[in-house]
Amino acid sequence: MNDKILYKDSVSLLSFESLYCIGGYVTFEILVSTSGFAGNCNFCIGEKIIQDYTNCLDTMISLLDGEVIVRDCESDAFLKFYFENNMNLYVLGQIGGSHEDNMLKFKMKADQTLLLGLKNSLLEGVSQSLCKPPN
């Protein structure tokens, strides 16, 4: 398992890594650490929805504007990437579902360069194993 850090500064870290693909769904491990709080969980995302996310990310990258919400299809966990206040990128989210014992709600300021890393991680999840079962 390779660490896929999308963003890291002195107070925040966001890691997004594809684990496996099965039955048309890709499972990613998400790790967030910000302002002394940290959490991780797995997101399950349909391959077809990933294409919609990557199209939206292309637009955001070229315009430095807009938003995309990446949702786990098995819970209410989500990551919202959006521009606010003249091209400042933020990530707002919930790691872990509200039905779980532990979850983390957070907001962090990031750098727009993480958008390309997110796009590449999503595409890698679809192509890495061509949706074969995990080892």
Secondary structure, 3 states (H helix, E strand, C coil): CCCCEEEECCCEEEEEEEEEEECCEEEEEEEEEECCEEEEEEEEEEHHHHHHHHHHHHHHHHHCCCEEEEECCCCCCEEEEEEECCCEEEEEEEECCCCCCCCEEEEEEECCCHHHHHHHHHHHHHHCCCCCCCC
